[in-house]
């Protein structure tokens, strides 16, 4: 009978250790998932900033083209007077 109790104790202890290991793996995966989600938020934020900067650059290009058109018109008017 003592051997049976010893076997049960060893099996129970082993099962406890295995379950604790699984629990720690779940905790680590949970932390990893949270970290990845944080990185996704940073990526989305950076993408938004990149989009905003691209719109600014496009707007600046448009304004530069407008100024260049005005300068050409002035140059054409001046050339027509000479």
C-alpha positions as CSV (number, residue, x, y, z in Angstrom):
1,X,0.0,0.0,0.0
2,X,2.9,2.4,0.8
3,X,4.3,1.9,-2.7
4,X,1.0,2.9,-4.3
5,X,0.9,6.1,-2.2
6,X,4.4,6.8,-3.2
7,X,3.6,6.3,-6.9
8,X,0.5,8.5,-6.6
9,X,2.6,11.2,-4.9
10,X,5.3,11.1,-7.6
11,X,2.7,11.2,-10.4
12,X,0.8,14.0,-8.7
13,X,4.0,16.0,-8.2
14,X,5.1,15.4,-11.8
15,X,1.6,16.5,-13.0
16,X,1.9,19.7,-10.8
17,X,5.3,20.5,-12.2
18,X,4.1,20.0,-15.8
19,X,0.9,22.1,-15.2
20,X,3.1,24.9,-13.6
21,X,5.3,24.8,-16.7
22,X,2.3,25.1,-19.0
23,X,1.0,28.0,-16.9
24,X,4.3,29.8,-17.2
25,X,4.2,29.3,-21.0
26,X,0.7,30.8,-21.1
27,X,1.9,33.8,-19.1
28,X,4.9,34.3,-21.4
29,X,2.7,34.0,-24.5
30,X,0.3,36.5,-23.0
31,X,3.2,39.0,-22.4
32,X,4.4,38.4,-25.9
33,X,1.0,39.0,-27.4
34,X,0.7,42.3,-25.4
35,X,4.1,43.3,-26.6
36,X,3.2,42.6,-30.2
37,X,0.0,44.6,-29.9
38,X,2.0,47.5,-28.5
39,X,4.3,47.3,-31.5
40,X,1.3,47.3,-33.8
41,X,0.0,50.4,-32.1
42,X,3.4,52.1,-32.7
43,X,3.4,51.0,-36.3
44,X,-0.1,52.4,-36.8
45,X,1.0,55.6,-35.2
46,X,4.1,55.8,-37.4
47,X,2.0,55.0,-40.5
48,X,-0.3,57.9,-39.6
49,X,2.7,60.3,-39.2
50,X,4.1,59.1,-42.5
51,X,0.8,59.7,-44.2
52,X,0.6,63.2,-42.7
53,X,4.1,64.0,-43.8
54,X,3.3,62.7,-47.3
55,X,0.2,65.0,-47.5
56,X,2.4,67.9,-46.4
57,X,5.0,67.2,-49.1
58,X,2.3,66.8,-51.7
59,X,0.8,70.1,-50.6
60,X,4.2,71.8,-50.7
61,X,4.8,70.4,-54.2
62,X,1.4,71.8,-55.3
63,X,2.3,75.2,-53.9
64,X,5.7,75.2,-55.5
65,X,4.1,74.3,-58.9
66,X,1.7,77.2,-58.4
67,X,4.6,79.6,-57.7
68,X,6.5,78.3,-60.7
69,X,3.4,78.9,-62.9
70,X,3.1,82.5,-61.6
71,X,6.8,83.1,-62.2
72,X,6.5,81.8,-65.8
73,X,3.5,84.1,-66.4
74,X,5.4,87.1,-65.1
75,X,8.5,86.2,-67.3
76,X,6.3,85.8,-70.3
77,X,4.7,89.2,-69.7
78,X,8.1,90.8,-69.3
79,X,9.4,89.1,-72.4
80,X,6.4,90.3,-74.4
81,X,7.2,94.0,-73.4
82,X,10.8,93.7,-74.8
